[in-house]
Amino acid sequence: MKVLQALQSLSSYPIPASSIENICEEVGMDSLSDLNIKDRQSSAYKRAKAKVYQFLSEAPNVSQGGISYSFSSDERSRYARKADELMTEVGDPEDDVIKYGYKGEDF
């Protein structure tokens, strides 16, 4: 199975291939490469999954080919929670950003 197919299979929602390709580039993966066990356990793949879940939590409700895809607020919350859990597990790279400001200033 290719990385692209594995990420698309996380939901029956029609996630555009271009969105997944963009996500893969952001995390340093090739969307057309074969996905093996080692890759599935990698931080890059987990980040990609988190980004797909985040995409799904914000995805619009659509109708395509006579089929409607819609998410309830509970489903959206569940996808957002999964994304947060995965990013916490692998360490969100945004946490490593050095913050500048005045002493005593809240960030």
Beta strands, then each sheet from edge to edge (+ up, - down):
strand 1: 62-64
strand 2: 67-69
sheet 1: 1+ 2-
end
